[in-house]
Each structure stands twice: as structure tokens, then as C-alpha cells.
Amino acid sequence: MFDKMKALMDMQKKMQEVKRELDNTTFEIASSDGLVKITMNGSQEVRGATVQGDLADIDKTSLERAMKDAYNRAIKHSHDLAAQKMKAVTGLNIPGLT
């Protein structure tokens, strides 16, 4: 019984370490048209956003589409990143994180 408790405590420590790693991992993802770039960390916090080019030359619909695309790509990337880190810790492929 103590072995199982120790294993659970070890797993909890590993999970906390993964969370810290995700908090400290940042990446930049661009929209498919390259108009918007979003910087996000592995915990899905947006750290920055930039618009390429002059705003006066960009129509509202294109900008909105590019922002949505870049954000969705960043979220997908953060899910993939979390799944890789979780798989490394647990050795399992956790459904919903792939």
C-alpha cells in the first residue's frame, strides 16, 4: 500500500514539474497567411500578438480571420506540446491531449 502511495506522490511531483515546464515554454505561431503572429506559452496564456504590415492596408474581415486562425493554431500546438510532455512522464497517450 505504501508503494502505491509513494508512486502517486512521485507522479504528482512529475505532473507539477510538467506544469512548470509548460508555463516556461513559449512558442510563436503565425496565421496561415502570415498576417498575425501569436506568442503563447504551454499553459495557453497569450504572451503577445503582432500584426505584420500596416493596419491601414488590412481590412477588418481579413484581420479577424487571421487572428482566429493564429489563435486556433497556437491552441493546437499547446495541446500537442502538453501531450508530448505527459507521454514522457506517464508513458501513456492520454486521450484528449493528442
C-alpha positions in Angstrom: 0.0 0.0 0.0 2.8 2.4 0.8 4.4 1.6 -2.6 1.2 2.8 -4.3 1.1 6.0 -2.2 4.7 6.7 -3.0 4.1 6.1 -6.7 1.2 8.5 -6.6 3.3 11.2 -4.8 6.0 10.7 -7.3 3.5 11.1 -10.2 2.1 14.2 -8.6 5.7 15.7 -8.4 6.3 14.9 -12.0 3.0 16.5 -13.0 3.9 19.7 -11.2 7.2 19.7 -13.0 5.5 19.3 -16.3 3.2 22.2 -15.4 6.2 24.4 -14.6 7.9 23.4 -17.9 4.7 24.3 -19.8 4.5 27.6 -18.0 8.0 28.4 -19.0 7.8 27.1 -22.6 6.9 29.8 -25.2 6.4 29.5 -28.9 5.3 31.7 -31.8 2.6 30.6 -34.3 1.6 32.6 -37.4 -1.7 32.5 -39.2 -1.8 30.6 -42.5 -1.5 33.9 -44.4 1.3 35.2 -42.1 -0.7 38.3 -41.2 -0.9 37.6 -37.4 1.7 36.0 -35.1 0.8 34.9 -31.6 3.2 34.2 -28.8 1.8 31.7 -26.3 3.2 29.6 -23.5 2.5 25.9 -23.0 -0.2 26.7 -20.4 -2.2 28.5 -23.2 -1.5 32.0 -22.0 -1.1 34.5 -24.8 2.1 36.4 -24.2 1.9 38.6 -27.3 0.4 39.2 -30.7 1.7 41.1 -33.7 0.2 42.2 -37.0 2.5 42.1 -40.0 2.2 45.1 -42.3 0.3 48.3 -42.0 -3.1 48.2 -40.3 -4.4 50.8 -42.7 -3.9 48.4 -45.6 -5.7 45.4 -43.9 -9.5 45.1 -44.0 -11.3 44.1 -40.8 -12.5 40.7 -42.0 -9.1 39.6 -43.1 -7.6 40.7 -39.7 -10.3 38.9 -37.7 -9.8 35.7 -39.8 -6.1 35.8 -39.3 -6.4 36.4 -35.6 -8.8 33.4 -35.2 -6.5 31.2 -37.4 -3.4 32.1 -35.4 -5.0 31.6 -32.1 -6.5 28.2 -33.1 -3.1 27.1 -34.4 -1.4 28.2 -31.1 -4.0 26.3 -29.0 -3.5 23.1 -31.1 0.3 23.5 -30.7 0.0 23.9 -27.0 -2.2 20.7 -26.8 0.4 18.8 -28.8 3.2 20.1 -26.5 1.3 19.1 -23.4 0.6 15.6 -24.8 4.3 15.1 -25.6 5.3 16.1 -22.1 2.6 14.0 -20.5 3.6 11.0 -22.6 7.2 11.4 -21.5 6.1 11.4 -17.8 3.4 8.7 -17.8 4.4 6.6 -20.8 0.7 6.8 -21.8 -1.0 8.5 -24.7 -3.7 10.5 -22.8 -6.9 10.8 -24.8 -7.9 14.5 -25.4 -4.3 15.7 -25.3 -3.4 14.4 -28.7 
